[in-house]
Amino acid sequence: MIVVSRVEKTGIAYSYPPSTPSPEWFPELSENCAVCGDRVHSVRLGSPACLGCIVFFRRAIINVSKYKCLKDGDCLINYEFRSSCRACRLQKCLQVGMKQSAVKRRDCLGPRKVTPPTAASTPPVVQRKPESYIIQNLVKIQDRHFEEHRDQSVSEFRRATVSDVNKVLKWSINNAIEWASQFSPFQLIMNEDQKCVISEYGFAFLVVDQAFRTISETPNGCWYLQNGTYLNSDYLYGLTDEAAKFSNSSIRKHSEFVKSLEKTIKIPFEIMDIDTFEIAALKSLLLVSPSFPKWTIFADYQEKMVSLKNKCLNELMEYLQLNYPDTFMERYGQLILLLGNIRCAVKLVYNQTKVSDLFNAYKFDLYVRSFILT
């Protein structure tokens, strides 16, 4: 049975246990980000900064990005408006003491300590958020997901194993459950139908989060899983001679799979320089514009689903008009087209579970199999 209970008509509040990182790994968490005022994630770049500002600064430095302020170069940069002007945000990063020299090509935005998988593998108990400002609320959840992935990343650069794939699938399923539970129609459908939704939606989280992590890493031809392990289009890359005993068919299918993921989703993300708000919008639109195996799942809540879809689209358009005033219409269209790319990538992963040793569903634990084989 899926872990999210249905909400009764009277409305039940769910409590989500707060994430409490150990002070050992996140010094001075009581401070605010010196750039935007959000919760501090790390001081490793020279100044207390949240995860969003660390990612922004790192990508700006690595990509040698040149931003231009459309006003007078003194835009307000705080949590609510930190994405309103990239030029002023980068300028403020430098002003508060973030150092270009502290950015490493393999900088992983925080410590890579392997911790027990209980936090990410235990099904979350979720709390519904108000449906006003849908995407803005979900960005906060997404930031926490990314932070948890980083905290439990491997400490060494290595090829992904079956155990790694099983682990990140479990993370993706649990993240998708929490995300979908912010939308009332999902909590009102039967458990069996919830599971059917997550059987596809969890795969969408898998490919979207991995593509976003991949474009955030140093370009080296690898596709990164959420825990920092990688796949390479060269099947034998990272394998020992003793382990590299596989059929030509397995090698070819693996190579085609990784290259297809890169072409379908990683390259479009990279070209657009997609940001976290846009990622959150895509995840939300994938739920409210469903293509699930049972298309009638939300039939009783069709009006609400249409309303949620329109609200997500309107929030996305408003965000793009503010942040990309010269190209917002073109960018909006590109993002909508990406929904099809993501669904293609989901099918690629699903098909891979039938032919790959790494993605063999029968090698995964019972919890993960219960969704894949639904």
C-alpha positions as YAML, in Angstrom:
chain: A
units: angstrom
residues:
- id: 1
  name: MET
  ca: [0.00, 0.00, 0.00]
- id: 2
  name: ILE
  ca: [1.27, 3.43, -0.87]
- id: 3
  name: VAL
  ca: [2.47, 5.45, 2.08]
- id: 4
  name: VAL
  ca: [0.30, 8.54, 1.61]
- id: 5
  name: SER
  ca: [-3.12, 8.19, 3.20]
- id: 6
  name: ARG
  ca: [-6.10, 9.79, 1.54]
- id: 7
  name: VAL
  ca: [-7.48, 13.07, 2.84]
- id: 8
  name: GLU
  ca: [-11.05, 12.96, 4.05]
- id: 9
  name: LYS
  ca: [-13.49, 15.64, 3.02]
- id: 10
  name: THR
  ca: [-12.99, 17.37, 6.38]
- id: 11
  name: GLY
  ca: [-9.27, 17.72, 5.69]
- id: 12
  name: ILE
  ca: [-6.52, 16.02, 7.67]
- id: 13
  name: ALA
  ca: [-3.26, 17.76, 8.45]
- id: 14
  name: TYR
  ca: [-0.15, 15.69, 7.91]
- id: 15
  name: SER
  ca: [3.01, 16.45, 9.81]
- id: 16
  name: TYR
  ca: [6.30, 16.36, 7.97]
- id: 17
  name: PRO
  ca: [9.32, 15.74, 10.19]
- id: 18
  name: PRO
  ca: [11.72, 18.67, 9.73]
- id: 19
  name: SER
  ca: [15.04, 17.94, 8.16]
- id: 20
  name: THR
  ca: [17.67, 18.50, 10.85]
- id: 21
  name: PRO
  ca: [21.15, 18.23, 9.38]
- id: 22
  name: SER
  ca: [23.94, 17.64, 11.87]
- id: 23
  name: PRO
  ca: [25.87, 20.79, 12.82]
- id: 24
  name: GLU
  ca: [28.96, 18.75, 12.09]
- id: 25
  name: TRP
  ca: [28.22, 19.05, 8.40]
- id: 26
  name: PHE
  ca: [26.43, 22.38, 8.16]
- id: 27
  name: PRO
  ca: [28.24, 25.00, 10.27]
- id: 28
  name: GLU
  ca: [26.35, 28.06, 11.45]
- id: 29
  name: LEU
  ca: [22.99, 26.92, 10.11]
- id: 30
  name: SER
  ca: [21.30, 29.42, 12.40]
- id: 31
  name: GLU
  ca: [22.59, 32.24, 10.17]
- id: 32
  name: ASN
  ca: [20.82, 33.48, 7.09]
- id: 33
  name: CYS
  ca: [22.23, 33.35, 3.58]
- id: 34
  name: ALA
  ca: [24.29, 36.50, 3.10]
- id: 35
  name: VAL
  ca: [22.87, 36.89, -0.40]
- id: 36
  name: CYS
  ca: [19.13, 36.27, -0.09]
- id: 37
  name: GLY
  ca: [18.38, 35.53, 3.57]
- id: 38
  name: ASP
  ca: [17.33, 31.89, 3.08]
- id: 39
  name: ARG
  ca: [18.60, 29.09, 5.35]
- id: 40
  name: VAL
  ca: [22.36, 28.59, 5.21]
- id: 41
  name: HIS
  ca: [23.59, 25.40, 3.56]
- id: 42
  name: SER
  ca: [27.35, 25.94, 3.59]
- id: 43
  name: VAL
  ca: [30.11, 28.50, 4.08]
- id: 44
  name: ARG
  ca: [32.58, 26.71, 1.84]
- id: 45
  name: LEU
  ca: [32.56, 29.36, -0.90]
- id: 46
  name: GLY
  ca: [33.64, 32.06, 1.52]
- id: 47
  name: SER
  ca: [30.35, 33.33, 2.91]
- id: 48
  name: PRO
  ca: [27.23, 31.79, 4.49]
- id: 49
  name: ALA
  ca: [24.99, 30.85, 1.56]
- id: 50
  name: CYS
  ca: [21.88, 28.79, 0.85]
- id: 51
  name: LEU
  ca: [21.87, 25.91, -1.61]
- id: 52
  name: GLY
  ca: [20.16, 27.99, -4.31]
- id: 53
  name: CYS
  ca: [22.76, 30.77, -4.19]
- id: 54
  name: ILE
  ca: [25.63, 28.26, -4.06]
- id: 55
  name: VAL
  ca: [24.34, 26.52, -7.18]
- id: 56
  name: PHE
  ca: [23.78, 29.85, -8.93]
- id: 57
  name: PHE
  ca: [27.26, 31.18, -8.06]
- id: 58
  name: ARG
  ca: [29.03, 27.95, -8.96]
- id: 59
  name: ARG
  ca: [27.35, 27.69, -12.37]
- id: 60
  name: ALA
  ca: [27.95, 31.38, -13.10]
- id: 61
  name: ILE
  ca: [31.69, 31.02, -12.38]
- id: 62
  name: ILE
  ca: [32.18, 27.70, -14.17]
- id: 63
  name: ASN
  ca: [30.25, 28.88, -17.24]
- id: 64
  name: VAL
  ca: [31.94, 32.33, -17.14]
- id: 65
  name: SER
  ca: [28.43, 33.79, -17.39]
- id: 66
  name: LYS
  ca: [28.00, 37.45, -18.29]
- id: 67
  name: TYR
  ca: [24.73, 38.93, -17.05]
- id: 68
  name: LYS
  ca: [23.32, 42.38, -17.74]
- id: 69
  name: CYS
  ca: [21.05, 44.27, -15.37]
- id: 70
  name: LEU
  ca: [18.05, 45.81, -17.14]
- id: 71
  name: LYS
  ca: [17.80, 48.55, -14.50]
- id: 72
  name: ASP
  ca: [20.50, 50.48, -12.64]
- id: 73
  name: GLY
  ca: [22.48, 47.60, -11.18]
- id: 74
  name: ASP
  ca: [20.93, 47.91, -7.72]
- id: 75
  name: CYS
  ca: [18.04, 45.44, -7.84]
- id: 76
  name: LEU
  ca: [16.69, 44.12, -4.54]
- id: 77
  name: ILE
  ca: [18.04, 40.61, -3.94]
- id: 78
  name: ASN
  ca: [16.23, 38.70, -1.20]
- id: 79
  name: TYR
  ca: [14.56, 35.31, -0.90]
- id: 80
  name: GLU
  ca: [11.46, 36.34, -2.81]
- id: 81
  name: PHE
  ca: [13.29, 38.21, -5.58]
- id: 82
  name: ARG
  ca: [16.66, 36.46, -5.69]
- id: 83
  name: SER
  ca: [15.99, 35.23, -9.23]
- id: 84
  name: SER
  ca: [14.69, 38.55, -10.54]
- id: 85
  name: CYS
  ca: [18.10, 39.79, -11.76]
- id: 86
  name: ARG
  ca: [21.03, 37.46, -12.30]
- id: 87
  name: ALA
  ca: [23.50, 40.31, -12.75]
- id: 88
  name: CYS
  ca: [22.70, 41.86, -9.38]
- id: 89
  name: ARG
  ca: [22.55, 38.47, -7.70]
- id: 90
  name: LEU
  ca: [26.04, 37.59, -8.93]
- id: 91
  name: GLN
  ca: [27.30, 41.04, -7.92]
- id: 92
  name: LYS
  ca: [25.89, 40.55, -4.42]
- id: 93
  name: CYS
  ca: [27.47, 37.07, -4.17]
- id: 94
  name: LEU
  ca: [30.85, 38.68, -4.75]
- id: 95
  name: GLN
  ca: [30.12, 41.61, -2.45]
- id: 96
  name: VAL
  ca: [29.29, 39.37, 0.52]
- id: 97
  name: GLY
  ca: [32.55, 37.47, 0.11]
- id: 98
  name: MET
  ca: [31.86, 34.44, -2.07]
- id: 99
  name: LYS
  ca: [35.14, 33.59, -3.79]
- id: 100
  name: GLN
  ca: [35.63, 32.52, -7.38]
- id: 101
  name: SER
  ca: [38.76, 30.65, -6.31]
- id: 102
  name: ALA
  ca: [36.67, 28.46, -3.98]
- id: 103
  name: VAL
  ca: [34.69, 27.02, -6.88]
- id: 104
  name: LYS
  ca: [36.14, 23.70, -8.02]
- id: 105
  name: ARG
  ca: [35.24, 21.91, -11.22]
- id: 106
  name: ARG
  ca: [34.10, 18.93, -9.17]
- id: 107
  name: ASP
  ca: [32.72, 21.04, -6.34]
- id: 108
  name: CYS
  ca: [29.69, 19.20, -5.13]
- id: 109
  name: LEU
  ca: [28.09, 22.00, -3.14]
- id: 110
  name: GLY
  ca: [28.61, 20.37, 0.22]
- id: 111
  name: PRO
  ca: [30.13, 17.38, 2.00]
- id: 112
  name: ARG
  ca: [29.70, 13.93, 0.50]
- id: 113
  name: LYS
  ca: [29.16, 11.83, 3.58]
- id: 114
  name: VAL
  ca: [27.63, 8.42, 3.12]
- id: 115
  name: THR
  ca: [24.93, 8.21, 5.76]
- id: 116
  name: PRO
  ca: [22.41, 5.50, 6.55]
- id: 117
  name: PRO
  ca: [19.66, 5.61, 3.91]
- id: 118
  name: THR
  ca: [16.86, 5.84, 6.44]
- id: 119
  name: ALA
  ca: [15.98, 9.48, 5.78]
- id: 120
  name: ALA
  ca: [15.65, 9.16, 2.01]
- id: 121
  name: SER
  ca: [14.44, 5.55, 1.87]
- id: 122
  name: THR
  ca: [11.76, 5.84, 4.57]
- id: 123
  name: PRO
  ca: [8.46, 6.86, 2.98]
- id: 124
  name: PRO
  ca: [7.74, 10.47, 3.97]
- id: 125
  name: VAL
  ca: [4.75, 11.62, 5.96]
- id: 126
  name: VAL
  ca: [3.56, 14.66, 4.12]
- id: 127
  name: GLN
  ca: [1.75, 17.88, 4.92]
- id: 128
  name: ARG
  ca: [-0.34, 19.61, 2.34]
- id: 129
  name: LYS
  ca: [0.60, 23.15, 1.45]
- id: 130
  name: PRO
  ca: [-1.87, 25.86, 0.51]
- id: 131
  name: GLU
  ca: [-2.52, 25.81, -3.20]
- id: 132
  name: SER
  ca: [-1.82, 29.51, -3.56]
- id: 133
  name: TYR
  ca: [1.65, 30.09, -4.99]
- id: 134
  name: ILE
  ca: [1.96, 26.43, -5.89]
- id: 135
  name: ILE
  ca: [5.35, 26.42, -7.57]
- id: 136
  name: GLN
  ca: [7.00, 28.81, -5.12]
- id: 137
  name: ASN
  ca: [6.09, 26.46, -2.25]
- id: 138
  name: LEU
  ca: [7.28, 23.44, -4.19]
- id: 139
  name: VAL
  ca: [10.67, 25.02, -4.93]
- id: 140
  name: LYS
  ca: [11.32, 24.95, -1.17]
- id: 141
  name: ILE
  ca: [10.50, 21.23, -1.06]
- id: 142
  name: GLN
  ca: [12.71, 20.66, -4.08]
- id: 143
  name: ASP
  ca: [15.63, 22.50, -2.46]
- id: 144
  name: ARG
  ca: [15.34, 20.16, 0.51]
- id: 145
  name: HIS
  ca: [15.24, 17.11, -1.78]
- id: 146
  name: PHE
  ca: [18.41, 18.27, -3.55]
- id: 147
  name: GLU
  ca: [20.09, 18.93, -0.22]
- id: 148
  name: GLU
  ca: [19.23, 15.43, 1.03]
- id: 149
  name: HIS
  ca: [20.58, 13.90, -2.18]
- id: 150
  name: ARG
  ca: [23.85, 15.79, -1.78]
- id: 151
  name: ASP
  ca: [24.15, 14.84, 1.88]
- id: 152
  name: GLN
  ca: [23.91, 11.14, 1.00]
- id: 153
  name: SER
  ca: [26.10, 11.26, -2.10]
- id: 154
  name: VAL
  ca: [29.09, 8.96, -2.47]
- id: 155
  name: SER
  ca: [32.49, 10.27, -1.48]
- id: 156
  name: GLU
  ca: [34.32, 8.89, -4.51]
- id: 157
  name: PHE
  ca: [33.83, 9.24, -8.26]
- id: 158
  name: ARG
  ca: [32.57, 5.82, -9.35]
- id: 159
  name: ARG
  ca: [30.28, 3.96, -11.69]
- id: 160
  name: ALA
  ca: [26.71, 3.30, -10.51]
- id: 161
  name: THR
  ca: [25.80, -0.18, -9.29]
- id: 162
  name: VAL
  ca: [22.46, -1.95, -9.02]
- id: 163
  name: SER
  ca: [22.37, -0.86, -5.38]
- id: 164
  name: ASP
  ca: [22.81, 2.79, -6.41]
- id: 165
  name: VAL
  ca: [20.03, 2.58, -8.99]
- id: 166
  name: ASN
  ca: [17.74, 0.95, -6.41]
- id: 167
  name: LYS
  ca: [18.55, 3.70, -3.90]
- id: 168
  name: VAL
  ca: [17.89, 6.64, -6.23]
- id: 169
  name: LEU
  ca: [14.70, 5.03, -7.52]
- id: 170
  name: LYS
  ca: [13.50, 4.86, -3.92]
- id: 171
  name: TRP
  ca: [14.43, 8.52, -3.42]
- id: 172
  name: SER
  ca: [12.57, 9.48, -6.60]
- id: 173
  name: ILE
  ca: [9.47, 7.53, -5.62]
- id: 174
  name: ASN
  ca: [9.35, 9.10, -2.15]
- id: 175
  name: ASN
  ca: [10.06, 12.58, -3.51]
- id: 176
  name: ALA
  ca: [7.29, 12.14, -6.10]
- id: 177
  name: ILE
  ca: [4.84, 10.98, -3.41]
- id: 178
  name: GLU
  ca: [5.54, 14.03, -1.26]
- id: 179
  name: TRP
  ca: [5.26, 16.35, -4.28]
- id: 180
  name: ALA
  ca: [2.02, 14.85, -5.58]
- id: 181
  name: SER
  ca: [0.52, 15.04, -2.09]
- id: 182
  name: GLN
  ca: [0.65, 18.83, -2.25]
- id: 183
  name: PHE
  ca: [-2.19, 18.54, -4.80]
- id: 184
  name: SER
  ca: [-5.57, 17.63, -3.27]
- id: 185
  name: PRO
  ca: [-6.81, 15.40, -6.15]
- id: 186
  name: PHE
  ca: [-3.92, 13.00, -5.59]
- id: 187
  name: GLN
  ca: [-4.77, 12.63, -1.90]
- id: 188
  name: LEU
  ca: [-8.43, 12.01, -2.69]
- id: 189
  name: ILE
  ca: [-7.97, 9.10, -5.11]
- id: 190
  name: MET
  ca: [-7.75, 5.48, -3.97]
- id: 191
  name: ASN
  ca: [-4.42, 4.03, -2.86]
- id: 192
  name: GLU
  ca: [-4.30, 1.73, -5.86]
- id: 193
  name: ASP
  ca: [-4.67, 4.72, -8.18]
- id: 194
  name: GLN
  ca: [-2.06, 6.69, -6.24]
- id: 195
  name: LYS
  ca: [0.37, 3.85, -6.83]
- id: 196
  name: CYS
  ca: [-0.44, 3.83, -10.53]
- id: 197
  name: VAL
  ca: [0.32, 7.56, -10.72]
- id: 198
  name: ILE
  ca: [3.63, 7.21, -8.88]
- id: 199
  name: SER
  ca: [4.69, 4.27, -11.06]
- id: 200
  name: GLU
  ca: [5.24, 6.83, -13.85]
- id: 201
  name: TYR
  ca: [5.64, 10.04, -11.87]
- id: 202
  name: GLY
  ca: [8.50, 8.60, -9.81]
- id: 203
  name: PHE
  ca: [10.41, 7.82, -13.01]
- id: 204
  name: ALA
  ca: [9.87, 11.43, -14.11]
- id: 205
  name: PHE
  ca: [11.52, 12.65, -10.91]
- id: 206
  name: LEU
  ca: [14.38, 10.23, -11.54]
- id: 207
  name: VAL
  ca: [15.24, 11.56, -15.01]
- id: 208
  name: VAL
  ca: [14.57, 15.25, -14.25]
- id: 209
  name: ASP
  ca: [16.68, 15.33, -11.08]
- id: 210
  name: GLN
  ca: [19.48, 13.36, -12.72]
- id: 211
  name: ALA
  ca: [19.52, 15.59, -15.79]
- id: 212
  name: PHE
  ca: [19.64, 18.69, -13.59]
- id: 213
  name: ARG
  ca: [22.47, 17.25, -11.51]
- id: 214
  name: THR
  ca: [24.34, 16.23, -14.66]
- id: 215
  name: ILE
  ca: [24.35, 19.76, -16.11]
- id: 216
  name: SER
  ca: [25.52, 21.06, -12.71]
- id: 217
  name: GLU
  ca: [28.60, 18.83, -12.75]
- id: 218
  name: THR
  ca: [31.78, 19.19, -14.78]
- id: 219
  name: PRO
  ca: [31.08, 18.12, -18.39]
- id: 220
  name: ASN
  ca: [32.84, 14.77, -18.81]
- id: 221
  name: GLY
  ca: [30.47, 12.59, -20.80]
- id: 222
  name: CYS
  ca: [28.86, 11.06, -17.71]
- id: 223
  name: TRP
  ca: [25.22, 10.93, -16.70]
- id: 224
  name: TYR
  ca: [24.96, 11.49, -12.93]
- id: 225
  name: LEU
  ca: [22.55, 9.81, -10.56]
- id: 226
  name: GLN
  ca: [21.22, 11.77, -7.59]
- id: 227
  name: ASN
  ca: [23.79, 10.18, -5.28]
- id: 228
  name: GLY
  ca: [26.78, 11.27, -7.37]
- id: 229
  name: THR
  ca: [27.50, 7.94, -9.07]
- id: 230
  name: TYR
  ca: [27.48, 7.92, -12.84]
- id: 231
  name: LEU
  ca: [26.61, 6.11, -16.03]
- id: 232
  name: ASN
  ca: [28.73, 6.49, -19.13]
- id: 233
  name: SER
  ca: [27.81, 5.76, -22.72]
- id: 234
  name: ASP
  ca: [30.92, 3.58, -22.74]
- id: 235
  name: TYR
  ca: [29.61, 0.58, -20.81]
- id: 236
  name: LEU
  ca: [33.11, -0.51, -19.80]
- id: 237
  name: TYR
  ca: [34.10, 2.91, -18.46]
- id: 238
  name: GLY
  ca: [34.89, 2.52, -14.78]
- id: 239
  name: LEU
  ca: [34.84, -1.28, -14.80]
- id: 240
  name: THR
  ca: [37.76, -3.56, -14.02]
- id: 241
  name: ASP
  ca: [38.95, -6.10, -16.58]
- id: 242
  name: GLU
  ca: [37.53, -8.88, -14.44]
- id: 243
  name: ALA
  ca: [34.11, -7.27, -14.29]
- id: 244
  name: ALA
  ca: [33.96, -6.22, -17.92]
- id: 245
  name: LYS
  ca: [32.60, -9.47, -19.30]
- id: 246
  name: PHE
  ca: [29.35, -8.63, -20.97]
- id: 247
  name: SER
  ca: [27.70, -9.37, -24.28]
- id: 248
  name: ASN
  ca: [27.94, -6.98, -27.20]
- id: 249
  name: SER
  ca: [24.17, -6.62, -27.03]
- id: 250
  name: SER
  ca: [24.28, -5.40, -23.40]
- id: 251
  name: ILE
  ca: [27.05, -2.95, -24.22]
- id: 252
  name: ARG
  ca: [25.19, -1.58, -27.23]
- id: 253
  name: LYS
  ca: [21.86, -1.19, -25.41]
- id: 254
  name: HIS
  ca: [23.52, 0.57, -22.49]
- id: 255
  name: SER
  ca: [25.32, 2.98, -24.81]
- id: 256
  name: GLU
  ca: [22.11, 3.77, -26.70]
- id: 257
  name: PHE
  ca: [20.26, 4.31, -23.41]
- id: 258
  name: VAL
  ca: [22.73, 6.84, -21.99]
- id: 259
  name: LYS
  ca: [23.08, 8.71, -25.29]
- id: 260
  name: SER
  ca: [19.29, 8.87, -25.64]
- id: 261
  name: LEU
  ca: [18.92, 10.32, -22.14]
- id: 262
  name: GLU
  ca: [21.50, 12.97, -22.95]
- id: 263
  name: LYS
  ca: [19.87, 13.88, -26.25]
- id: 264
  name: THR
  ca: [16.31, 13.81, -24.95]
- id: 265
  name: ILE
  ca: [16.62, 15.74, -21.72]
- id: 266
  name: LYS
  ca: [20.17, 16.67, -20.65]
- id: 267
  name: ILE
  ca: [21.13, 18.69, -23.75]
- id: 268
  name: PRO
  ca: [17.84, 20.70, -23.81]
- id: 269
  name: PHE
  ca: [18.29, 21.49, -20.09]
- id: 270
  name: GLU
  ca: [21.85, 22.59, -20.75]
- id: 271
  name: ILE
  ca: [21.03, 24.77, -23.75]
- id: 272
  name: MET
  ca: [18.28, 26.55, -21.81]
- id: 273
  name: ASP
  ca: [20.39, 26.82, -18.64]
- id: 274
  name: ILE
  ca: [17.22, 25.72, -16.88]
- id: 275
  name: ASP
  ca: [16.74, 26.89, -13.29]
- id: 276
  name: THR
  ca: [15.17, 25.37, -10.19]
- id: 277
  name: PHE
  ca: [11.85, 27.21, -10.54]
- id: 278
  name: GLU
  ca: [11.45, 25.90, -14.07]
- id: 279
  name: ILE
  ca: [12.34, 22.39, -12.90]
- id: 280
  name: ALA
  ca: [9.65, 22.63, -10.21]
- id: 281
  name: ALA
  ca: [7.14, 23.89, -12.78]
- id: 282
  name: LEU
  ca: [7.85, 20.95, -15.08]
- id: 283
  name: LYS
  ca: [7.41, 18.44, -12.25]
- id: 284
  name: SER
  ca: [4.08, 20.01, -11.34]
- id: 285
  name: LEU
  ca: [2.80, 20.15, -14.91]
- id: 286
  name: LEU
  ca: [3.67, 16.48, -15.39]
- id: 287
  name: LEU
  ca: [1.21, 15.67, -12.61]
- id: 288
  name: VAL
  ca: [-1.64, 17.97, -13.61]
- id: 289
  name: SER
  ca: [-1.26, 17.12, -17.33]
- id: 290
  name: PRO
  ca: [-1.26, 13.35, -16.81]
- id: 291
  name: SER
  ca: [-0.38, 10.56, -19.20]
- id: 292
  name: PHE
  ca: [-0.63, 7.81, -16.60]
- id: 293
  name: PRO
  ca: [-1.44, 4.19, -17.53]
- id: 294
  name: LYS
  ca: [-5.04, 4.67, -16.33]
- id: 295
  name: TRP
  ca: [-6.00, 8.00, -17.87]
- id: 296
  name: THR
  ca: [-9.33, 8.05, -15.98]
- id: 297
  name: ILE
  ca: [-7.68, 8.15, -12.55]
- id: 298
  name: PHE
  ca: [-8.55, 11.81, -11.96]
- id: 299
  name: ALA
  ca: [-11.90, 11.70, -13.77]
- id: 300
  name: ASP
  ca: [-13.82, 12.65, -10.62]
- id: 301
  name: TYR
  ca: [-11.59, 15.67, -10.09]
- id: 302
  name: GLN
  ca: [-11.20, 16.84, -13.67]
- id: 303
  name: GLU
  ca: [-12.33, 20.40, -12.99]
- id: 304
  name: LYS
  ca: [-9.87, 20.75, -10.12]
- id: 305
  name: MET
  ca: [-7.04, 19.28, -12.20]
- id: 306
  name: VAL
  ca: [-7.71, 21.76, -15.01]
- id: 307
  name: SER
  ca: [-7.73, 24.60, -12.48]
- id: 308
  name: LEU
  ca: [-4.40, 23.45, -11.01]
- id: 309
  name: LYS
  ca: [-2.89, 23.09, -14.46]
- id: 310
  name: ASN
  ca: [-3.92, 26.61, -15.44]
- id: 311
  name: LYS
  ca: [-2.59, 28.01, -12.18]
- id: 312
  name: CYS
  ca: [0.79, 26.32, -12.71]
- id: 313
  name: LEU
  ca: [0.95, 27.62, -16.27]
- id: 314
  name: ASN
  ca: [0.07, 31.15, -15.15]
- id: 315
  name: GLU
  ca: [2.70, 31.09, -12.39]
- id: 316
  name: LEU
  ca: [5.29, 29.87, -14.87]
- id: 317
  name: MET
  ca: [4.40, 32.60, -17.37]
- id: 318
  name: GLU
  ca: [4.60, 35.31, -14.69]
- id: 319
  name: TYR
  ca: [7.99, 34.02, -13.56]
- id: 320
  name: LEU
  ca: [9.35, 33.99, -17.12]
- id: 321
  name: GLN
  ca: [8.04, 37.49, -17.87]
- id: 322
  name: LEU
  ca: [9.88, 38.76, -14.80]
- id: 323
  name: ASN
  ca: [13.14, 36.86, -15.30]
- id: 324
  name: TYR
  ca: [13.36, 36.57, -19.10]
- id: 325
  name: PRO
  ca: [11.50, 39.65, -20.38]
- id: 326
  name: ASP
  ca: [13.01, 39.50, -23.87]
- id: 327
  name: THR
  ca: [12.50, 35.78, -24.52]
- id: 328
  name: PHE
  ca: [9.73, 34.70, -22.14]
- id: 329
  name: MET
  ca: [7.31, 33.53, -24.87]
- id: 330
  name: GLU
  ca: [9.95, 31.44, -26.61]
- id: 331
  name: ARG
  ca: [11.18, 30.02, -23.31]
- id: 332
  name: TYR
  ca: [7.62, 29.19, -22.23]
- id: 333
  name: GLY
  ca: [7.08, 27.22, -25.43]
- id: 334
  name: GLN
  ca: [10.38, 25.38, -25.00]
- id: 335
  name: LEU
  ca: [9.46, 24.36, -21.46]
- id: 336
  name: ILE
  ca: [6.05, 23.04, -22.53]
- id: 337
  name: LEU
  ca: [7.72, 20.99, -25.27]
- id: 338
  name: LEU
  ca: [10.11, 19.57, -22.66]
- id: 339
  name: LEU
  ca: [7.16, 17.77, -21.04]
- id: 340
  name: GLY
  ca: [7.13, 15.46, -24.05]
- id: 341
  name: ASN
  ca: [10.90, 14.96, -23.81]
- id: 342
  name: ILE
  ca: [10.61, 13.99, -20.16]
- id: 343
  name: ARG
  ca: [7.89, 11.45, -20.92]
- id: 344
  name: CYS
  ca: [10.10, 9.97, -23.64]
- id: 345
  name: ALA
  ca: [12.93, 9.70, -21.10]
- id: 346
  name: VAL
  ca: [10.57, 7.95, -18.66]
- id: 347
  name: LYS
  ca: [9.82, 5.35, -21.33]
- id: 348
  name: LEU
  ca: [13.54, 4.92, -21.95]
- id: 349
  name: VAL
  ca: [14.12, 4.09, -18.29]
- id: 350
  name: TYR
  ca: [11.11, 1.79, -18.13]
- id: 351
  name: ASN
  ca: [12.29, -0.11, -21.21]
- id: 352
  name: GLN
  ca: [15.77, -0.32, -19.70]
- id: 353
  name: THR
  ca: [14.36, -2.24, -16.72]
- id: 354
  name: LYS
  ca: [13.56, -5.06, -19.15]
- id: 355
  name: VAL
  ca: [16.96, -5.38, -20.82]
- id: 356
  name: SER
  ca: [19.64, -4.01, -18.48]
- id: 357
  name: ASP
  ca: [21.54, -5.67, -15.66]
- id: 358
  name: LEU
  ca: [21.84, -2.32, -13.85]
- id: 359
  name: PHE
  ca: [18.13, -1.56, -14.15]
- id: 360
  name: ASN
  ca: [16.81, -5.11, -13.78]
- id: 361
  name: ALA
  ca: [13.64, -4.63, -11.74]
- id: 362
  name: TYR
  ca: [13.96, -8.06, -10.15]
- id: 363
  name: LYS
  ca: [17.25, -7.01, -8.53]
- id: 364
  name: PHE
  ca: [15.59, -4.12, -6.71]
- id: 365
  name: ASP
  ca: [14.00, -4.33, -3.27]
- id: 366
  name: LEU
  ca: [10.32, -5.12, -2.83]
- id: 367
  name: TYR
  ca: [9.30, -1.49, -2.29]
- id: 368
  name: VAL
  ca: [10.80, -0.30, -5.58]
- id: 369
  name: ARG
  ca: [9.57, -3.36, -7.49]
- id: 370
  name: SER
  ca: [6.04, -2.75, -6.26]
- id: 371
  name: PHE
  ca: [5.97, 0.49, -8.29]
- id: 372
  name: ILE
  ca: [7.95, -0.61, -11.34]
- id: 373
  name: LEU
  ca: [5.90, -3.76, -11.83]
- id: 374
  name: THR
  ca: [2.56, -2.04, -11.20]
...
